[in-house]
């Protein structure tokens, strides 16, 4: 599906003159895809993200400072209330421990979702990078053929022949692992 099929074209009068139309279309496409993904999330994911978002703000800290302070003050017995959780505040400890269990679960749920999104984006980057590498290799091969046709002599130390070879991801990964093994054996 072409990016222009994903989102409607915007009014060209509102375009940023510093950016090309292709870049602006790509930006709009990315925003559209992210919005579409956000709308497609399950209610459970939305709840987990909302809780994680709130718990990651300073307001959350301030609420807890006020809550703990009020709890401790009420349990001193100085305000005419009966102490319901005397020092060392066992009930408060239990409530905070339960809260920590649930908060950590919500954070993990959100991190798992973000990890999946990151993996999808990395896959897209890899596919685009491989496609670009393939296209550039083909262009170099065509330029070499044009150079031969025109009788232009290539320099002896040119890297053109190396660049014209197709790069295979599995070969690159194998070389990375080989070099890492050599480096780790030196340590």
PyMOL commands that set and color helices and strands:
alter all, ss='L'
color gray80, all
select helices_A, chain A and resi 3-6+12-14+21-39+43-55+58-74+90-150+160-164+169-186
alter helices_A, ss='H'
color red, helices_A
deselect
rebuild
show_as cartoon
